[in-house]
Amino acid sequence: MVEVLYAAEGRQGELSVNIERGRQEIEKAVKNACKILNKLTPDGAIYAAGWLMSDLIVSLMPDEEKAKELSRIVNDQIEREFKTAYAKLARGSVN
């Protein structure tokens, strides 16, 4: 999993196909998770989302050092997504 994320730039097509294959199930699970998390306070929701991500990473990477590296990669990706989202907001366009 870590090597796929490292090479994500060069393997974007393959990653897109993999995500697209499970897209409906993913969207359904995300909507259900968000429904639950949105009932919490903002800080509680963020904490719970981090808990969810941690459990997911541990299930993918039982090796602690690889899990930490994957977490760093995921956090970098989240930061890039924030920059994109806020740039769109600044231009007046929203998803």
Secondary structure, DSSP 8 states (H G I E B T S, - for coil): -HHHHHTTTTTHHHHHHHHHHTHHHHHHHHHHHHHHHTTS-HHHHHHHHHHHHHHHHHHH--SHHHHHHHHHHHHHHHHHHHHHHHHHHHTT---
